[in-house]
Amino acid sequence: MKPIKELVVATHNKKKLKEIQVLLRNTGIKVLCLDDFKNVPLVKETGKTFKANAKKKAVKTSRFLKRIVLAEDSGLEVAALNNRPGVYSSRFSGKEKDDFMNNLKLLRLLGKIPSRGRKAKYQCAVAVADGSRVIYCVQSNCEGFIGFEFKGTSGFGYDPLFISPIHKKTFAQLGEAIKNKISHRAKAFQRLREFLLNRS
């Protein structure tokens, strides 16, 4: 297999890009993002699953750029809300994709449900495409529960509310070093790293 020396991450999200760059460090792979290119068309996330969205973004972006592209779709599933927000996690409160408003809506919907009824799961699907061909796809998760108030300043998304049952702290309290060892994204990218390094 031909080694991969460069990957374009199909995102404009600086925080997500930074996290991915950390997770892929020491692989010898140059990591770029959509901001490094002009006029890349927006790919609408219309899939019903995280994997479907990741594959669609990877393939369509790879076709346009004619480069190997990594796309990731992740989100939160809350058992008490019938696994919502799911694939709508980033736009749970509206098209603006506002993390703060998404978290407020989540707190409002859960109300005073006790901790035992606030079980949640972070999901992360990663796909790598070379033109029209998906050459790798993986999905991993991380279980926890939703707190009753915002805690911590690190991370993004639902991190201020998502509590790790092992550490008894939110992902936003844990900080990047610990989060990047136990998170849904960390697990998915560990498996991706093995795939990438086996090609080198």
Backbone hydrogen bonds, N-H to C=O, Kabsch-Sander energy under -0.5 kcal/mol:
donor,donor_aa,acceptor,acceptor_aa,energy
5,K,3,P,-0.6
7,L,30,K,-2.8
8,V,68,I,-2.0
9,V,7,L,-0.6
9,V,32,L,-3.2
10,A,8,V,-0.6
10,A,70,L,-2.9
11,T,9,V,-2.5
14,K,12,H,-0.8
17,L,13,N,-2.6
18,K,14,K,-2.4
19,E,15,K,-1.9
20,I,16,K,-2.3
21,Q,17,L,-2.7
22,V,18,K,-1.9
23,L,19,E,-2.1
24,L,20,I,-1.5
25,R,22,V,-1.1
27,T,24,L,-1.0
30,K,5,K,-2.7
32,L,7,L,-3.0
32,L,30,K,-0.6
34,L,9,V,-0.8
34,L,11,T,-1.4
35,D,11,T,-0.5
36,D,33,C,-2.0
37,F,34,L,-1.8
44,K,42,L,-0.6
46,T,44,K,-1.6
53,N,49,T,-1.8
54,A,50,F,-2.5
55,K,51,K,-2.7
56,K,52,A,-2.2
57,K,53,N,-2.5
58,A,54,A,-2.3
59,V,55,K,-2.7
60,K,56,K,-2.4
61,T,57,K,-2.0
62,S,58,A,-2.2
63,R,59,V,-2.5
64,F,60,K,-1.7
65,L,61,T,-2.7
66,K,62,S,-2.3
67,R,62,S,-0.7
69,V,129,A,-2.3
70,L,8,V,-2.9
71,A,69,V,-0.5
71,A,127,A,-2.9
73,D,125,A,-2.5
75,G,123,Q,-2.0
77,E,121,K,-2.6
78,V,84,R,-1.9
79,A,77,E,-0.6
79,A,119,K,-1.7
81,L,78,V,-1.5
82,N,79,A,-1.7
83,N,78,V,-2.0
84,R,78,V,-0.6
84,R,81,L,-1.2
86,G,76,L,-2.5
88,Y,85,P,-2.2
89,S,86,G,-1.9
91,R,88,Y,-0.8
92,F,89,S,-1.1
94,G,91,R,-0.6
97,K,94,G,-1.4
99,D,97,K,-0.7
102,N,98,D,-2.4
103,N,99,D,-2.3
104,L,100,F,-2.1
105,K,101,M,-2.3
106,L,102,N,-2.0
107,L,103,N,-2.4
108,R,104,L,-2.3
109,L,105,K,-2.4
110,L,106,L,-2.0
111,G,107,L,-1.8
113,I,110,L,-2.2
117,G,114,P,-2.0
118,R,115,S,-2.0
120,A,144,G,-2.6
121,K,77,E,-2.5
122,Y,142,C,-2.8
123,Q,75,G,-3.1
124,C,140,S,-2.3
125,A,73,D,-2.8
126,V,138,V,-2.9
127,A,71,A,-2.9
128,V,136,Y,-2.7
129,A,69,V,-2.7
130,D,133,R,-3.0
131,G,67,R,-0.6
131,G,129,A,-0.5
133,R,130,D,-1.4
134,V,132,S,-0.5
135,I,128,V,-2.4
135,I,133,R,-0.7
136,Y,128,V,-1.3
138,V,126,V,-2.3
140,S,124,C,-2.3
142,C,122,Y,-2.0
144,G,120,A,-2.6
145,F,163,I,-1.5
146,I,118,R,-2.5
147,G,161,L,-2.6
151,K,160,P,-1.6
153,T,172,A,-0.9
154,S,172,A,-2.0
159,D,156,F,-1.7
161,L,158,Y,-1.9
162,F,158,Y,-2.0
163,I,145,F,-3.2
163,I,161,L,-0.6
164,S,169,K,-2.9
168,K,164,S,-2.3
169,K,164,S,-0.6
171,F,159,D,-0.7
171,F,162,F,-2.0
172,A,159,D,-1.8
173,Q,170,T,-0.9
174,L,170,T,-1.9
175,G,171,F,-1.2
179,K,175,G,-2.2
180,N,176,E,-2.8
181,K,178,I,-1.9
182,I,178,I,-1.2
182,I,179,K,-0.6
183,S,179,K,-2.4
187,K,183,S,-2.2
188,A,184,H,-2.0
189,F,185,R,-2.6
190,Q,186,A,-1.7
191,R,187,K,-1.5
192,L,188,A,-1.8
193,R,189,F,-2.7
194,E,190,Q,-1.5
195,F,191,R,-1.6
196,L,192,L,-2.7
197,L,193,R,-3.1
198,N,194,E,-1.7
199,R,195,F,-0.5
199,R,196,L,-0.9
200,S,196,L,-0.5
200,S,197,L,-0.7
